[in-house]
Amino acid sequence: MDDLASLSTLDESTLLEEIRARYHRDVIYTYIGDLLVAVNPYKRILIYGKDYEQRYTDIKVKSALPPHLFAMSDQSFQAMRRTGVPQCCVVSGESGAGRSYSAIIYRSFGASRGYFEKNAVTLLFVSNS
């Protein structure tokens, strides 16, 4: 299940169980409604190549593809283009959770697609440590 918001029971233990099961299948991204949960795999997973960039460019329906940071970057651009309002992405997590790497991927994808101009997207970092 790619979007845990559609679970009949949405509590802490169910969320952790579902995210753990996905992690063990090397599925590190999970949606919970409009939020993307990312789990640091602590190993190399080949999900950031040009083929993935192409798949996640100009997405019409979020649920058409598995959750991915590229999808969130694409959604920011689509919202910015549709509304003309700058967008914000909050990256939160413990030290070593992959916040910086996620921010680099998010911005790199957007920049490679020509999405982001200076000051168009703000990344906020929130540390829980």
C-alpha positions, 0 to 999 in steps of 0.5 A, a space after each residue: 500500500 503506497 498511501 497509508 492514509 487509506 488504511 482502515 486503522 491509522 495508529 502508530 503501531 500500524 504505521 510503523 509496521 507498514 513502514 518497516 515492511 516496506 523498508 525490508 523490501 527496499 521501498 523507502 518512500 511512503 505516502 501518508 496523504 500529502 506527506 512523504 515519509 522517507 526512511 534512510 536505507 543506509 545502502 545504495 538503492 538505484 531509484 534516482 537515475 534518468 529513467 526515474 526522472 523521466 517517469 516522475 516528470 509532469 505527473 498528472 495523478 500522484 497515485 499513478 506511480 509509487 511514492 518518491 521524492 521526485 514526485 514531491 518535487 514535481 508536485 511543488 513545481 506543478 502547484 507553483 506553476 498553477 498558482 504562481 505562489 512560491 512553494 515550501 518543502 519541510 525536511 525533518 528528521 533525526 541526525 543521520 536520517 538523510 535530510 541533507 541528501 533528500 534536500 539535494 535530490 529534491 532540488 537537483 530533480 527540480 533544477 534538472 527539469 528547469 523547475 526552480 528559479 531563485 527563491 521559488 522553492 524554500 526548503 526548511 530543515 527541522 532537526 529532532 536531535 
